Amino acid sequence: EKLKAKRLSKNDFNRQQERGALALAEFLPQWWHNFTPDAETERSFKHEGSFVGEAHLSGNIDQLLVDTDAKSIRVVDYKTGKSHARWTHDVKMHKYKQQLLFYKLLVESSHSYKGYDVEQGSLVFVEPDENGKVNELSLPYKTEDLDRAKKLIAAIWQRIKTLDFPDTSGYSRDLKGIEA
């Protein structure tokens, strides 16, 4: 239904439909065990009162695997496109890392999960690699990465509130420029 709504050409529609069917045929048998009754999917944090400092956070998370006894959570973000078997030092993976750091801060500061620890953030690539393997990358949360993410969120929030958007044209669009 979603593909039909895109109004693609017949060839593009057929190609994308086949791509999705092939990916799901590999993905579901390998990942199905994670679709449990207590797993939360497409979890919205719009009304959760999540804050980092003054910055109000919001977002949707693909899947939360919640252990209520241990008060721990594993955040899962599904990715389509090229599968990755390891973390690399490039723009795309940097943004993925930032996203998982944000999700940890979002969940842990929410009303519903106060007192829970997001112990792990994972990317799961729905489309298998060339060997048919569904890859999962877990992010080890480091204090310095979380501290930097909090500072970045606070700085961006302040810029948004004051409508003070700096000129970034002096920075390169590569990872070095993004990190600067």
DOZA-181735 format. One record per atom (N, C-alpha, C, O, CB): y, x, z. Coordinates in steps of 0.05 Angstrom, whole numbers, padded with zeros to 5 digits, always signed. Glycine has a CB too. Example, Ala and Ser with C-alpha at 12.3 -4.5 7.8 and 13.67 -1.06 7.14 Angstrom:
# DOZA-181735
-00114+00264+00156/-00090+00246+00156/-00066+00264+00156/-00066+00285+00169/-00089+00226+00181/-00045+00257+00142/-00021+00273+00143/+00001+00258+00157/+00023+00268+00161/-00012+00282+00114/
This chain:
# DOZA-181735
-00024+00017+00000/+00000+00000+00000/+00025+00017+00000/+00045+00011-00014/+00000-00019+00024/+00024+00039+00016/+00048+00057+00017/+00052+00071-00010/+00074+00074-00019/+00045+00078+00039/+00030+00079-00023/+00032+00091-00049/+00043+00072-00070/+00060+00079-00086/+00005+00102-00058/+00034+00047-00068/+00044+00027-00087/+00074+00023-00084/+00088+00018-00103/+00029+00000-00083/+00084+00024-00059/+00112+00020-00054/+00129+00043-00065/+00153+00040-00068/+00117+00017-00024/+00117+00065-00071/+00132+00088-00082/+00139+00085-00111/+00156+00100-00122/+00116+00114-00078/+00127+00066-00124/+00132+00062-00153/+00128+00087-00170/+00145+00094-00186/+00160+00051-00157/+00105+00100-00165/+00098+00124-00180/+00087+00116-00208/+00078+00094-00212/+00078+00140-00165/+00087+00136-00226/+00074+00131-00251/+00044+00128-00246/+00035+00135-00225/+00080+00155-00272/+00030+00116-00265/+00002+00111-00261/-00013+00138-00256/-00030+00139-00239/-00010+00097-00286/-00006+00159-00271/-00019+00185-00267/-00013+00196-00240/-00031+00206-00226/-00010+00204-00289/+00012+00195-00231/+00020+00206-00205/+00006+00190-00183/-00004+00201-00163/+00050+00205-00201/+00006+00163-00186/-00007+00146-00166/-00037+00153-00163/-00047+00157-00141/-00005+00116-00174/-00051+00156-00186/-00079+00162-00186/-00084+00190-00173/-00103+00193-00158/-00091+00161-00214/-00067+00209-00180/-00070+00236-00169/-00067+00236-00139/-00082+00249-00124/-00050+00255-00183/-00046+00223-00129/-00041+00222-00100/-00063+00206-00085/-00070+00213-00063/-00014+00210-00095/-00072+00185-00097/-00093+00169-00085/-00119+00185-00083/-00133+00185-00062/-00099+00143-00101/-00126+00200-00104/-00149+00217-00103/-00146+00240-00083/-00165+00246-00068/-00155+00229-00131/-00122+00251-00082/-00117+00273-00062/-00121+00262-00033/-00134+00276-00017/-00087+00283-00065/-00111+00239-00028/-00114+00227-00001/-00143+00221+00005/-00152+00226+00027/-00097+00202+00001/-00157+00210-00014/-00185+00202-00010/-00202+00227-00004/-00219+00227+00013/-00196+00187-00034/-00197+00248-00019/-00212+00273-00016/-00206+00286+00012/-00224+00295+00026/-00206+00293-00038/-00181+00286+00019/-00173+00297+00045/-00185+00282+00068/-00197+00294+00086/-00142+00297+00048/-00184+00255+00067/-00195+00239+00088/-00226+00241+00090/-00237+00240+00112/-00188+00210+00084/-00239+00245+00067/-00268+00248+00067/-00276+00273+00082/-00298+00274+00095/-00279+00250+00038/-00260+00294+00082/-00265+00319+00097/-00255+00317+00126/-00268+00325+00145/-00253+00343+00083/-00231+00305+00129/-00217+00305+00154/-00231+00287+00175/-00237+00296+00197/-00189+00295+00151/-00237+00263+00168/-00247+00244+00187/-00273+00253+00201/-00275+00251+00225/-00252+00217+00174/-00293+00262+00186/-00318+00271+00200/-00313+00294+00219/-00326+00297+00240/-00339+00279+00180/-00294+00312+00213/-00288+00335+00230/-00270+00328+00254/-00271+00342+00274/-00275+00357+00213/-00254+00307+00252/-00234+00302+00272/-00240+00276+00287/-00227+00270+00307/-00207+00301+00260/-00259+00260+00278/-00263+00233+00288/-00267+00232+00318/-00258+00213+00331/-00288+00221+00275/-00279+00252+00330/-00284+00252+00359/-00258+00252+00376/-00259+00245+00399/-00300+00277+00367/-00235+00258+00364/-00210+00257+00378/-00196+00229+00377/-00176+00225+00389/-00191+00278+00366/-00208+00211+00362/-00197+00184+00361/-00212+00167+00382/-00231+00153+00376/-00200+00171+00333/-00203+00170+00407/-00216+00157+00429/-00199+00133+00438/-00175+00132+00431/-00220+00177+00453/-00211+00114+00453/-00195+00091+00461/-00171+00098+00478/-00151+00084+00477/-00213+00072+00477/-00172+00120+00493/-00149+00127+00510/-00129+00145+00497/-00108+00151+00508/-00159+00141+00535/-00134+00153+00472/-00115+00169+00457/-00092+00151+00448/-00097+00129+00438/-00129+00184+00433/-00068+00160+00451/-00045+00144+00442/-00036+00155+00415/-00033+00179+00411/-00022+00146+00462/-00033+00137+00396/-00024+00145+00369/+00003+00134+00362/+00010+00112+00371/-00045+00137+00348/+00018+00148+00346/+00045+00140+00337/+00061+00131+00361/+00073+00109+00361/+00042+00117+00317/+00062+00148+00382/+00075+00141+00407/+00105+00146+00405/+00115+00168+00399/+00064+00158+00430/+00120+00124+00408/+00150+00126+00407/+00161+00132+00435/+00151+00122+00455/+00161+00099+00397/+00181+00150+00435/+00194+00157+00460/+00224+00147+00460/+00240+00158+00475/+00193+00187+00465/+00229+00128+00443/+00256+00118+00440/+00268+00107+00466/+00292+00111+00471/+00256+00096+00419/+00252+00094+00482/+00263+00081+00506/+00251+00094+00531/+00247+00081+00552/+00256+00051+00506/+00246+00120+00530/+00233+00134+00552/+00252+00149+00570/+00244+00160+00591/+00213+00153+00542/+00278+00149+00563/+00297+00163+00580/+00292+00193+00583/+00296+00204+00604/+00297+00151+00608/+00284+00205+00561/+00279+00234+00561/+00304+00249+00556/+00320+00243+00538/+00258+00241+00539/+00309+00268+00574/+00333+00285+00572/+00327+00314+00576/+00308+00321+00591/+00354+00276+00593/+00342+00331+00562/+00344+00359+00568/+00373+00364+00574/+00390+00364+00556/+00333+00378+00545/+00379+00368+00599/+00407+00369+00607/+00420+00342+00601/+00410+00321+00610/+00423+00392+00593/+00442+00343+00586/+00456+00318+00578/+00445+00306+00552/+00451+00284+00545/+00485+00323+00575/+00429+00322+00538/+00419+00313+00512/+00397+00292+00515/+00376+00297+00527/+00408+00338+00496/+00401+00269+00502/+00382+00248+00503/+00362+00253+00480/+00370+00255+00457/+00395+00220+00500/+00336+00254+00486/+00316+00260+00467/+00301+00235+00458/+00298+00216+00474/+00296+00281+00477/+00292+00234+00434/+00277+00212+00423/+00259+00223+00401/+00264+00244+00390/+00295+00189+00413/+00238+00208+00395/+00221+00216+00373/+00194+00202+00375/+00189+00188+00395/+00216+00246+00374/+00178+00205+00355/+00151+00194+00353/+00132+00216+00352/+00136+00236+00337/+00148+00174+00329/+00110+00214+00366/+00089+00235+00366/+00064+00223+00354/+00056+00200+00361/+00084+00246+00395/+00051+00238+00336/+00028+00228+00322/+00005+00220+00341/-00006+00198+00339/+00018+00248+00302/-00002+00238+00360/-00024+00231+00378/-00020+00246+00405/-00012+00269+00406/-00051+00239+00366/-00025+00231+00427/-00026+00243+00453/-00054+00240+00464/-00065+00218+00465/-00005+00229+00472/-00066+00262+00472/-00092+00261+00485/-00087+00265+00515/-00081+00287+00524/-00112+00283+00474/-00088+00244+00530/-00080+00243+00558/-00104+00244+00577/-00123+00229+00574/-00063+00218+00564/-00103+00263+00596/-00122+00264+00617/-00108+00255+00642/-00094+00270+00655/-00134+00294+00620/-00113+00230+00650/-00099+00218+00673/-00108+00231+00699/-00092+00232+00718/-00103+00188+00674/-00133+00239+00701/-00142+00252+00725/-00129+00279+00730/-00119+00285+00752/-00173+00256+00724/-00127+00295+00709/-00115+00322+00712/-00084+00321+00708/-00070+00341+00712/-00127+00341+00691/-00074+00297+00700/-00045+00294+00694/-00036+00314+00673/-00016+00327+00676/-00028+00296+00719/-00052+00317+00652/-00046+00335+00630/-00047+00321+00604/-00061+00301+00600/-00065+00360+00631/-00033+00332+00585/-00031+00320+00558/-00033+00341+00537/-00023+00363+00540/-00004+00304+00555/-00046+00334+00516/-00047+00351+00492/-00033+00335+00470/-00040+00313+00464/-00076+00359+00483/-00012+00347+00458/+00003+00335+00437/-00008+00344+00410/-00013+00367+00406/+00034+00342+00439/-00013+00325+00392/-00024+00331+00366/-00004+00321+00345/+00004+00298+00345/-00052+00318+00362/+00002+00339+00326/+00019+00331+00304/+00004+00336+00278/-00005+00359+00273/+00046+00348+00304/+00000+00316+00262/-00015+00318+00237/+00003+00327+00215/+00026+00319+00212/-00028+00291+00230/-00007+00346+00199/+00008+00356+00176/-00008+00353+00151/-00032+00356+00150/+00014+00386+00181/+00006+00345+00130/-00006+00344+00103/+00004+00369+00088/+00021+00383+00097/+00001+00317+00088/-00008+00372+00065/+00000+00396+00049/-00018+00419+00055/-00040+00416+00066/+00029+00403+00054/-00009+00443+00048/-00025+00467+00051/-00034+00472+00080/-00017+00470+00099/-00009+00492+00041/-00059+00477+00083/-00071+00481+00109/-00066+00510+00118/-00066+00528+00101/-00101+00474+00110/-00063+00515+00143/-00059+00542+00154/-00080+00547+00175/-00084+00531+00193/-00030+00546+00165/-00092+00571+00174/-00113+00578+00193/-00101+00595+00216/-00115+00599+00236/-00135+00594+00180/-00076+00604+00213/-00064+00620+00234/-00034+00617+00232/-00023+00609+00212/-00072+00650+00231/-00020+00624+00255/+00009+00623+00256/+00019+00647+00239/+00009+00669+00242/+00019+00625+00285/+00039+00642+00223/+00052+00663+00207/+00082+00663+00215/+00092+00644+00226/+00048+00659+00177/+00095+00685+00208/+00123+00688+00214/+00140+00681+00190/+00149+00698+00175/+00129+00718+00223/+00143+00654+00186/+00159+00644+00163/+00174+00619+00171/+00170+00609+00194/+00141+00639+00138/+00191+00609+00154/+00208+00587+00160/+00192+00562+00168/+00198+00549+00188/+00227+00581+00137/+00173+00555+00152/+00157+00530+00157/+00144+00531+00184/+00145+00512+00199/+00137+00526+00135/+00131+00553+00190/+00116+00555+00215/+00136+00557+00239/+00129+00547+00261/+00098+00580+00215/+00159+00568+00235/+00180+00569+00256/+00188+00541+00263/+00191+00534+00286/+00204+00586+00246/+00192+00524+00242/+00200+00496+00247/+00178+00480+00260/+00184+00464+00278/+00208+00483+00220/+00153+00486+00253/+00131+00473+00266/+00130+00480+00296/+00125+00463+00313/+00104+00480+00252/+00134+00506+00301/+00135+00515+00329/+00157+00501+00345/+00153+00492+00367/+00138+00545+00331/+00181+00499+00333/+00203+00485+00346/+00196+00456+00352/+00203+00446+00373/+00229+00487+00329/+00183+00444+00333/+00175+00416+00336/+00156+00412+00360/+00160+00394+00376/+00162+00405+00311/+00136+00430+00363/+00117+00427+00385/+00131+00434+00412/+00124+00421+00432/+00094+00446+00381/+00150+00452+00412/+00165+00457+00437/+00182+00433+00444/+00183+00425+00468/+00184+00482+00433/+00195+00421+00425/+00210+00396+00429/+00193+00374+00441/+00201+00360+00459/+00223+00387+00403/+00169+00371+00429/+00151+00350+00439/+00143+00354+00468/+00142+00334+00483/+00126+00349+00421/+00139+00378+00476/+00132+00384+00504/+00155+00375+00522/+00151+00361+00542/+00126+00414+00509/+00179+00382+00515/+00203+00375+00530/+00207+00344+00530/+00214+00333+00551/+00228+00389+00519/+00203+00332+00507/+00205+00303+00505/+00186+00288+00523/+00194+00270+00538/+00200+00295+00475/+00161+00296+00522/+00140+00281+00538/+00144+00286+00568/+00144+00267+00583/+00112+00291+00529/+00148+00311+00575/+00149+00318+00604/+00174+00306+00618/+00174+00303+00642/+00149+00347+00608/+00195+00300+00602/+00219+00288+00615/+00220+00258+00612/+00240+00245+00619/+00244+00300+00602/+00198+00246+00602/+00198+00217+00598/+00190+00202+00624/+00179+00214+00642/+00177+00210+00576/+00198+00177+00625/+00191+00160+00648/+00160+00157+00650/+00149+00159+00672/+00204+00132+00645/+00147+00151+00628/+00118+00145+00629/+00101+00169+00637/+00080+00165+00649/+00110+00136+00602/+00110+00193+00632/+00094+00217+00637/+00106+00236+00657/+00101+00260+00657/+00088+00231+00612/+00123+00225+00675/+00134+00242+00696/+00111+00253+00713/+00094+00238+00722/+00155+00225+00713/+00112+00279+00718/+00091+00291+00733/+00067+00301+00717/+00049+00314+00728/+00081+00272+00754/+00067+00295+00691/+00046+00305+00673/+00055+00332+00662/+00078+00338+00660/+00040+00285+00650/+00035+00348+00654/+00040+00374+00642/+00029+00373+00613/+00005+00369+00609/+00028+00397+00658/+00046+00378+00594/+00037+00381+00567/+00026+00410+00565/+00042+00429+00562/+00060+00375+00545/+00000+00412+00567/-00012+00439+00568/-00015+00451+00540/-00017+00476+00538/-00039+00437+00581/-00017+00434+00520/-00022+00445+00494/-00009+00428+00472/-00009+00403+00474/-00052+00446+00489/+00001+00441+00452/+00012+00428+00428/-00004+00438+00405/-00009+00462+00402/+00042+00433+00424/-00013+00420+00388/-00030+00428+00365/-00020+00416+00339/-00011+00393+00338/-00059+00420+00370/-00022+00432+00318/-00019+00422+00291/-00046+00418+00279/-00063+00436+00282/-00001+00442+00273/-00051+00396+00267/-00077+00391+00254/-00071+00385+00225/-00056+00366+00219/-00093+00367+00268/-00082+00401+00208/-00077+00398+00179/-00098+00379+00167/-00122+00385+00166/-00079+00426+00165/-00088+00356+00159/-00105+00334+00149/-00120+00343+00123/-00143+00336+00119/-00089+00309+00144/-00106+00358+00107/-00118+00368+00082/-00133+00394+00088/-00121+00413+00098/-00097+00372+00060/-00159+00394+00083/-00175+00418+00089/-00167+00442+00073/-00154+00440+00052/-00205+00412+00085/-00175+00466+00082/-00170+00490+00067/-00190+00493+00044/-00206+00474+00040/-00172+00515+00086/-00189+00515+00030/-00206+00518+00006/-00236+00518+00013/-00253+00515-00005/-00199+00544-00008/-00243+00522+00039/-00271+00521+00047/-00279+00494+00059/-00302+00491+00068/-00276+00543+00068/-00261+00475+00057/-00267+00448+00067/-00263+00445+00097/-00271+00425+00109/-00295+00441+00060/-00251+00465+00110/-00247+00464+00139/-00221+00452+00146/-00200+00458+00134/-00249+00493+00151/-00221+00434+00166/-00196+00423+00177/-00186+00442+00198/-00199+00447+00218/-00201+00394+00189/-00163+00454+00193/-00152+00474+00211/-00134+00461+00232/-00120+00442+00227/-00136+00495+00196/-00136+00473+00256/-00120+00465+00278/-00107+00490+00290/-00121+00510+00296/-00136+00450+00300/-00081+00489+00293/-00066+00512+00306/-00055+00502+00332/-00040+00482+00333/-00044+00522+00287/-00062+00516+00353/-00051+00510+00380/-00029+00529+00387/-00030+00553+00380/-00073+00511+00401/-00008+00518+00399/+00015+00534+00407/+00013+00540+00437/+00013+00522+00454/+00041+00520+00401/+00011+00566+00444/+00013+00572+00472/+00042+00571+00481/+00059+00584+00470/+00001+00601+00478/+00048+00554+00500/+00075+00550+00509/+00084+00574+00527/+00070+00581+00546/+00078+00524+00525/+00106+00586+00519/+00116+00609+00534/+00143+00601+00546/+00159+00587+00533/+00119+00634+00516/+00148+00609+00571/+00172+00603+00585/+00197+00610+00569/+00216+00595+00567/+00173+00616+00612/+00197+00634+00557/+00221+00643+00542/+00226+00625+00517/+00249+00621+00510/+00218+00672+00533/+00204+00616+00504/+00208+00598+00481/+00219+00571+00490/+00236+00560+00477/+00181+00594+00467/+00209+00560+00512/+00219+00535+00523/+00248+00537+00532/+00264+00519+00527/+00202+00525+00546/+00255+00560+00545/+00283+00564+00553/+00301+00565+00529/+00323+00554+00530/+00285+00590+00570/+00293+00579+00508/+00309+00581+00484/+00312+00553+00471/+00334+00546+00461/+00297+00601+00464/+00291+00538+00470/+00291+00511+00459/+00311+00493+00474/+00326+00478+00462/+00263+00498+00459/+00311+00495+00501/+00329+00479+00517/+00358+00487+00512/+00375+00470+00510/+00323+00483+00547/+00363+00513+00509/+00391+00522+00503/+00400+00512+00475/+00422+00504+00472/+00392+00553+00504/+00381+00513+00456/+00388+00504+00429/+00393+00474+00429/+00412+00465+00416/+00365+00511+00410/+00377+00459+00443/+00381+00430+00445/+00408+00424+00457/+00423+00407+00447/+00359+00416+00461/+00415+00438+00479/+00440+00433+00493/+00464+00440+00475/+00484+00426+00474/+00442+00450+00519/+00462+00462+00461/+00483+00471+00443/+00487+00451+00420/+00510+00444+00413/+00478+00499+00431/+00466+00442+00408/+00468+00423+00386/+00479+00396+00396/+00496+00384+00383/+00440+00419+00373/+00469+00388+00419/+00479+00362+00431/+00509+00364+00435/+00524+00345+00429/+00465+00356+00458/+00519+00386+00445/+00548+00389+00450/+00563+00388+00424/+00585+00376+00422/+00554+00415+00465/+00553+00401+00404/+00566+00401+00377/+00567+00373+00366/+00587+00365+00354/+00551+00420+00358/+00546+00358+00369/+00545+00330+00359/+00565+00313+00374/+00580+00298+00361/+00516+00319+00361/+00565+00315+00400/+00584+00299+00416/+00613+00303+00409/+00629+00285+00408/+00579+00304+00446/+00620+00328+00403/+00648+00335+00397/+00653+00335+00367/+00676+00341+00358/+00655+00362+00409/+00633+00329+00351/+00636+00330+00321/+00646+00357+00312/+00663+00358+00294/+00654+00307+00311/+00637+00378+00325/+00645+00405+00319/+00622+00419+00305/+00606+00433+00318/+00654+00420+00345/+00621+00416+00279/+00599+00427+00263/+00608+00454+00251/+00626+00455+00234/+00590+00408+00241/+00595+00476+00260/+00604+00502+00251/+00596+00507+00222/+00577+00495+00211/+00592+00523+00268/+00610+00525+00209/+00604+00533+00182/+00580+00553+00183/+00582+00574+00196/+00629+00547+00168/+00558+00546+00171/+00534+00563+00172/+00529+00577+00146/+00508+00589+00142/+00510+00546+00179/+00549+00575+00127/+00544+00587+00101/+00541+00618+00102/+00531+00630+00083/+00567+00580+00083/+00550+00630+00124/+00547+00659+00126/+00519+00668+00134/+00513+00692+00134/+00567+00669+00146/+00502+00649+00140/+00475+00656+00148/+00456+00652+00124/+00459+00634+00109/+00466+00639+00172/+00437+00670+00122/+00417+00667+00101/+00398+00644+00107/+00396+00636+00131/+00400+00694+00097/+00385+00633+00087/+00367+00610+00091/+00339+00619+00099/+00321+00602+00101/+00367+00593+00066/+00334+00645+00101/+00308+00654+00109/+00305+00653+00139/+00323+00644+00154/+00304+00683+00099/+00282+00662+00149/+00276+00661+00178/+00296+00677+00194/+00304+00669+00216/+00248+00670+00183/+00304+00699+00184/+00323+00716+00198/+00350+00701+00202/+00361+00702+00224/+00328+00743+00183/+00359+00687+00182/+00384+00672+00184/+00381+00648+00203/+00399+00642+00218/+00393+00663+00157/+00358+00635+00202/+00353+00612+00219/+00352+00621+00248/+00364+00607+00265/+00326+00598+00211/+00339+00643+00254/+00337+00653+00281/+00365+00662+00291/+00371+00659+00315/+00318+00676+00283/+00381+00672+00273/+00408+00681+00282/+00425+00656+00288/+00448+00659+00296/+00422+00697+00259/
